[in-house]
Structures are given as C-alpha cells and as structure tokens.
C-alpha cells in the first residue's frame, strides 16, 4: 500500500485507485494512481491521496479496475451531414460532395440543425471524445443557424473548436475536367465543400460576432478556409492575419484525393505544381495551420511542413471509403510533423469513433510503408489526444492528464474482454477496444456520461427530434440521388481522366 499524499486543498472530485494514463507513465502498464480535481482543472496525480486532518471528503469515485484516459480530440469533423450516416458506399470523393454537402440541399430548418448537432456530439461523447473540431458549412449562411449550432454544443456539454468553412472560388472551377466534360447546362448543379457567399462577408461577420464576443470555457474559435484551391491568395491572407491577431488555429483540407493533387499540378506551375509551396510563399504555413487528410503530400512538401511547424489531421476511415488513398503516415512521423486524428463527415466515415480511427491509423502505418518506424499504437494514441490538442492551440489545456490541465477525462472499465488479459494498455486500446468499455466521460470537470449514458441532455428526446425531421431530410436526399444519377455519365468520364493522370506520386493500390 503506497504511503498517501495529502489531498490538495480545494479538491472537489477525487478519482481513486485507477490506472491513469499520464504522459510519463508506462503506457503499456499504467501505474495505479489517484487524480485530484478542483472544479474544471486537474490539481494533481499521486500514487495515493489521503485526507488531511479535519478535511471534508469531496465527491469520490473509486475507479478500481478502471483506466483514466485524457479525452480524445476529434480534430476534423463536419456536423452538417450527421443525418446521412450509412447512406453511401464506394463513392469517389468528387462525386460524394454532390450527395453530402450543404450547397446541394435546400435551406435547412433550425430544428434540423439543432438535432443533428446534438446527435453528432452525443456519438462523440459516448466513444470517449471530449473535444470536437467542427468545420461547419452553413450555406446559405443564416446567423440564426450559427446561433442554433453553438447553443446545441453548449447544451450537450462537449468541448468544441468551431470554424465556419468558407471559400471564394466555385467548386466547378476547382475539380479537374468538370468544366470540359459536362455540358454547360449542368454546370449550375456542380458544387464543392464551400461555395462563395453572394454579397456577404462571412469572415467579417465571424470576427465581429464571434471573435469579439464573450469567452466560454468549452467553446473555442478557429478559422476554416475550405481548401487552398478553393481560396484565393487574398482570402488566405485575410485568414492568416486574423489567425495571428486572435491566436486562432486554422483548419483546411489539402490533397484529400488525387483530383485535388491534380488541380495543383495543373494550376500552380509557378510553384512546381504544389499547394504547399504556394502557401509557403504566401506566408500561410506555421504552427497555427492544420491540414486535414494530407493523403497526396509529396516528400518535399512533408519536409516543408516539418520546417514550418504546420500540422496534419489524418482521417483514415473516410479516406478509404471515398477511395482517396493511403496517407504517408510513417513519413510524417519520421519528419516530426504534428499529427492529429479525425473522423470526418458521417456520410463518408460513418462512425464518430476514435478507436476505429486509431486502429486504421496503426494498420495503415504498417502496410503503406514497410520500413521500420515508431510503434504505431503509441503514435495513434498521441495523435488522438496530444496531437489534436496542440493543433487546436490548446495543448496547454487538454490532451494530457497533468496538473493545470482541464478535467476532460474518459474512464474505461478494464473488466471488458478487450483488456483481459492486460498485456499492453496502449496496444489493446488501439487494436482491440472499440468504445464498448467507455463507462464515464467528463468535460470541463462536469460529468457528461455516467455508466454509459449521456447525462447532460435527454438522449431519448434528442433521438425523437431526429426522427421528427428525418422525413424532410430523406425526401431531399432522394431528390439529390436522382439528380446525381442524371450526372453520372459525365462524373464517370471525369473520374476516369483523373485516375489516368500522373501526379508524380501514388497513394492508391493498383493492380499489377
């Protein structure tokens, strides 16, 4: 029995007798320890705490037989298509956009926005995520819709790093071969992730109404330029100026598909066909920048990211399902590039489950590069916690269990077949666990999941709200499906041309 350390004064919650995944512990066999929390912050971690003479016992959780993890950070996610989970299979990325993204849909109701935001947050919480980076497209933009989404996040109690997604170039102008292949009468039906707003300055509205507003302990702002090929030099300059003035993270898609890499080769001859070199020349690279996907990065571009401190967010589930390819995981690790993990859209990855993302990260690291590298299970856990936190400019507050960090925690029951026998917590978390063992989740010092049930809101009521709005969503989705079927011959022709093009690297398995 270890000699006890006096419980810190002001402790409001005492988690006792758990295995605790601190940064300096053995991640294969984490030591048993106690965690002291005051309100929303971790006060200390010790082998064992004891009450001081006369000290009133705080709320205490005996977590014997459990594992305490830092909450996962879902570092790339879009809540705009939560209702489309399970609707699609084997759709190339450029075609998938026509099924899933807001520009294809009629304006949505506030009831739908609230229901889908809360549903996505509930799924994240249930799998041990305590922070989600929502890169949300609201098109056409409506201030009441933004207010509805922010209020939903506040009500459900998850930490959110929120960015509106924007761009000032039309999708039709950024996808290889679309303009040439499609008859002009169909051009108005072709859109991308973020279409330009007509006569509305979205960035200015965001600055005046969000960045200059009151702070909130669980809400953090970010900027979301959709993708460099969809943003002019002027828009990227405004983005980086604002990011530096307000110390904000920036999230942008890059090289998710071969088509996106091909656009760079076709348009950026002065930068060697490289979006990374273009952005570097424009002064857009640095620790504030996070590039989602990064599948088709070239070796020299990886080195530029490492030199400038820009990071990546890998999304292995959606990248596989949308036939995007295998990211250069080991090359990123060897170069020392920051890596976070995300679960992306519900219509392309389907599951907001960090365990699935970590497992795929680990497996893809092994099969996409046969050279030896850092142990993938350990790197997957770091990406799912510390990497995502650092990319959000919150590495000093979340992603670790240590004094001075936020009490954002996930507590797992080790009496689950996934952890019996307990040979390596790290490997079993990444390669076996799927979220079934998650028992309690805490965000900002508040219990949001207890005994596998969300307690911050009424789950059943949220599910009822979703069912109420689904008839309208299904009607609209069916109309979109029929529209895409009309476009399919030209979509296939453009895709064949993209597949046949040479971009200098290969990230897709090919038949020999």
N, C-alpha and C positions, 0 to 999 in steps of 0.2 A: 504494500500500500504506500504510494508516494506521500511524502510529507506535504501537507497542504500549504498553499499560499493564501494570505488574507484576501478575501473577495474585495475587489476595488470598491471604494465608496461611490455611491450613486448608481450601482448596478440595479437595473430594472428587470433583467432576464438573465438567468443562469442556466446554461446548457451544460449538463454534466455527463461524464463517463462515455463520451462518443469518440470514435476515431475522427480526427479533424485534419482536413487536407490543407495545412498551412504551406506557404511557399518553401519552407526549409525542412519539412518532414520527409520521410521516405514515402514516396507516392505509391510504392508497391505495398508497403505495410505501414500505413499512417499510425502514429502513436495515439493512444487514448489520452484525451485531454478535456479540459473544461473551457468554455467560452463565456466571458462576461460581456454583457451588452447594456449600454445605457441609452434608452430611447432608440435612436436610429443609428447609433455608432457602436462599433466593437471597442470595448475598453481594454481587453486583454485576453490572452490564451495562456493557460498554465497546465502542468500535468494534473493538478487538482487544486481546487479552491476550497477554502473553509470560511465560515462566518467569523467575523471579529466579535469580541465580547460585546453583547448588547445589540449587535447588528440585526435589524429586522430582515428575515429571509425575503428575498424578492421572488417573483414568479420563477419557478424552477421546472425545467424539463429534464427528466432523467432519460438520456438518449443512449443508454447502454445497448450495445448491439446495433448501433446505427452509425452512419457515416455523415459528417457535415462537410458539404462542398460549398465553395463560392458559387453563387447563382450564375448560370450560363448567360452569355451575352449573344443574342441573335443579331448579328451585325449587318445583316442585309435581309430586308423583308418588305413586302408591299401589302398593305391591308386592303387595297382596292379590289382584289379578286378572291377574298376568302370564301365567298359563296360558290366558287367554281371548282372547288377541290373535287377530284375524281371525275372530271368531265372529259379529259383528253388523254390520249396516248400517242406517242411517236409522231409528234408534230415538229418539224424544223422550226427553229426559233423565229425566223422572219414571218412564217405563216402563223405561228402561235399568237403573235401580237394581235392579229386580226380577230382572234377569238376572245382574248382575255383583257385587253387594255381599255381604259375608260373612253377614249376618243371614239370607239366603235359603238358605244352604248348611248341610249337616250339619257338625259339628266336623271340622276338617282334621287330618291327621297331621303329626307333626314332620318326617317325610321330605318331605312336600309343601311345608311352609313353607321348609325349607332349600333345596330345589331351585328353587322359584320365586324366592326372594330372590336366589340366586346368578345365575340366568338373567337376571333383570332388570338386575342390576348389570353382568354381562358385556356386555349390549347397550349400556348407558350408556357403559361404558369404551371399547368399540370405536368409538363415534362421537365420542370426544374429551371426554366428560363426566368430570370428576374429583370432582365433588360432587353428591350427590343428596339432596333433601329428601323423605324417605319419611314421609307422613302415613298411618300404617297402622291399619286397623281389625282388631283381633283380637277376634272375637265368636263364642262366649262367651270371655271373657278367660281365658287359662291362662298362668301365669308361665313355664312351660317353653317355651311357644311364643314368648314375648318373648325369652327367652334364646337360643333357636334362631336367630331372625332376627338378633339382634345378633352372634352368633358367625359367622353366614354373611357379614355385612358385613365383619367383621374378617378373615376368611379370604380374601375376594376382594380386599381392599385398597383399595376405593373410600372416599372421604370421605363420611360420612353425617350429615345433620342430621335426627335421628329424633324423631318425635312420634307418640304414640298418639292416634287420633281418638276423640272422645267427645262425648256429648250426653245431656241428661236429659229430652228430650221425644220421644215416639214419632213415627216418620215419618208415620203415619196422621194425626196432628194438625197436620202442617205442610205438607201438599200440598193446594192448593185443590181443593175439590169432591169429594175422595175419600170423605170420611165421608158426604156426602149422596148420592153416586151409587151407591156399592157397597152391595149387600145386607149386613146385619150379619154374616152367616155367613162372609163373605170378609174381614172386617176383619183377622183374625189373620194373613193372608197378605201384608199390605201393610206394607212397612218402608222404611227410608231408609238413609242412609250410616252412621249410628252409632246403634244402638238403646240405650236405657238399660240398664245392667247391673243385675241383680237382686241386691240386698243385697251389693253390692261397691263400695267406694270406689276407683275407678280412679285418680283424681288423687292420693289419699293413697299408694296403692301406688307410683305412679310417683315421687313425691317421696322416699319412704323408701328405695326400692330402686335408683333410677336417679340422681336428682339429688344424693343424698348419698353416692353410691358413688365409686370411684376415677375419675380423669380418663383420657382416652385421646386420643392425638394426632390420630386420624382420626374420632373419634366425638364428636358434639355433640348436645345435647338441645334440644328445642323443645316447645311445647305446641300441641295440636290440637283446639280446640273446633270441632266439625264445621261448624256454620253458626249464626249468631246466632238464627235462628228455631227451631233445634233445641236451644238452650241458654238456660236461664232467666237472669234477672238475677243470681241468686245464684251460679250456676255461672260466669258470665263474671267476676264479682267475684273469686271464688277463683282463676280463671285469671290475671287481671291481677296480683293480689297475688303469686302465685307467680312470674310472669314477672319482676316487678320485684325480688323478693328474690334470684333466681338469675341475673338479667340474661339472660333467655331470649327468643328470638323466638317469636312466636305466629302460627300459620297457621290461617286459617278460610276456608271458602267463602262467597262473597257474590254474589248476583244472577247466578248462572250461567245461569239460564233465566228466561223471562218468568214462569213459575209462581212462582219464588222472589220476584220483584219484586211479584207479585200478592199473595202471602202478607203481605208488609209493608204493602201498601195496605189489606188487609182487617183486619189485626190492630193496626196501630200508628197509629191516628188521632191519638192524643195527641202523636205525633212527626211529623205530616204524612205518615204512611204510609212512613216512611223508616227502614230499619235503621241507616243511618249516623248519623242524628240520634239514634236510640235509644242507640247505642253511645257517641256523643259525650257524651250526657247522663250515661251511666253511668261515664264516665272510662276507656273502653277503647281510645281512639284515641291513637296516638303512634308513634314510630319502631319500636317492637317489633312492631307489628301488620302482618301481610301478608294481603291479601285475594285469594284465588285466584279467577280468572275475571273478576269485576267487569264483566260484559258490560252489565248493565242499570242502571249508575250514571246518575243524573240529574246535570245540570250543577252544581247547587248542592252535591250530595254530593261531586263531584270537588273542588270548592273546599275543602270541609271536610277532605278527605284531605290536600290540599296544605298547609293551615294547620296541621294537627296532625302532619305528618310520617309518617302511615301510608302504606304502600305497597301495590302490587298485584303479582300474578303472573298473567300472561296465558297462556292455553293454547289457541292458535288451532286446532290440529288437532281436539281433542275438541269444542270449541265449534261448529265447523262440522258435524262428523259427527252430533252429537247435536241439531242444529237449534236451537242456543241463540241464535245471532245474532252480530253483528259488534261487537266491543268498541270503545269510543270512544278509540282509540289516540292520535290527534293531540290530542284534548282533554286527555288525561292528560299528554302530553308538554308541551303549552303551559302547563299549570298547574304543572309541575315535580313531579308525583307520581312517586315511585320505581316503576320497572317492572322486574320480573324475568320470566323466561320459564320455562315448564314444559311437560312432555309428558304429564302426567296419566296416567290409567289406560290399561293396554294394551288393554282391551276397547273403549275409546271413541276413543283417538287411534291405537292400534295400535303406532305406532313410538316408541321412545325415541331420538329423533334430533333434536338441537338444530338441525341445519341445516334440517330441514323446518320446525321451529318458527320459526326466524329468517326463512325465506323467506315463510311465511304472514304473519308479523307485518309484514314490509315491504310485501307486496302489499295486505293489509287496511288498512294505514295509508293507502295511496294511494286505494283505492276507497271506503272507508267515510266519508271526509271529503275533499272535493275542494279544500279550501283548502290553500294552501301551508303547509308546516311543516318541521321539522328533517329532514335527509336520513334516510330510514328505514333504509338499510343500516347506517349508523353507529350509530343508536339501537338496532337489533336486536342488534348485537354487544355494545354496552354492557349491554343488558338480559340477555343470555346469560352475561355474566361479572360485571361490577361490580354490576349491579342485584341479581342473585341473591345475591351475596356480602354486600352491605350489608343486605339483608333478613334474612339469617341471623345478623346481628350478627358477621359475620366479614370485614367489609370491610377490616379492617386486616391480614388474613392471606391472603386468597385473592382471586381475580378480577383480579389485575394481575401483571405481571412487573416487579418492582422490588425493590431491596434490602430485606431484612427480611420479605419475603413468603414464604409456603410455596412449595416447589418442586412445584407442581401444574401440569403443563405438557402440552400436546398439540403434537406435531411432525408437520407435514404435508409431503408430497412435492410440490413445485411442478412436477415433471415429470409432471404429470397434465393431461389435456385441459381440465379445469376452469380451469386457471391459465395456459393458453397461447393467445394472448399475455397477458402480465401487465399489464393496463391499470389495474386497481384491486383490490388485495387485499381490501378491505372489501366492495366490491360483488360480487366473484366468490365470496367466502366465503358471502355471504348468498344470492345469486341463482342460483348455478351449482353450487357444491360440495354434495355430499350425504353426505359422510363417507368416500367412497372413497379420498381422499388421506391419511387419518389413518394414519400409519406407526408412531409411538411415542407412548406416554402414560405420564406419571409422576405419582404421587400421593405427597405427603409425602416426596419425594426417592427413592422406590422405583419402579423400572420395573414397570409392571403390564401394558403392551402393548409388545411388541418385534416389529418387522416384521409388524405387523397380526395378531399372535396374542397372546391373553392369556397371560401367563406366571406370574401369581400363583397360579393354580389350574389344574387339568387341565380344559380346556374339554370334551373328549370325555367325560370322566367325568361332568361336570355334565349334558350332554345325555342321557347314559344314565340318570341319576337322574330326569330329567324324563320320559323315555319310560316308565320303570317306574311312575310314579304317574299317568300320563295316563288309563289305563282307568277308574280310580275317578273322576277329575275329569270325564271325558266322560259317564259314567253319571249323575253328579249334575247336570251341565249339561243333559242331555237331559230329566231329570225336571223341572227348573226351566222349560225351554222349554215343556213340555206344560202346566205349571201357569199360565204366563203366557198361553198360548193360551186357557185357560178364562176368564181375567180380561179378555181383550182387548175385548169389547164395552163394558164399563164404563170401561176405560182410555181407549178412543177417545172416549167421551162426555165424560169429564172433560177430556181434552186439547182437544176442540172448545170447551168452555166457557172454558178458559184462553186459547186462541188468540183467542177473540172479545172477551175482556175488554180494557178500556182502562186502561193503567197510566201514561199521560201522556207516554211516550216510545216510540220504535220502534227496535229493533235488528235486525229481521228484514226481508229484502227481500220486498216484497209485489207481487203482480200488480196492475197499474193497470186 
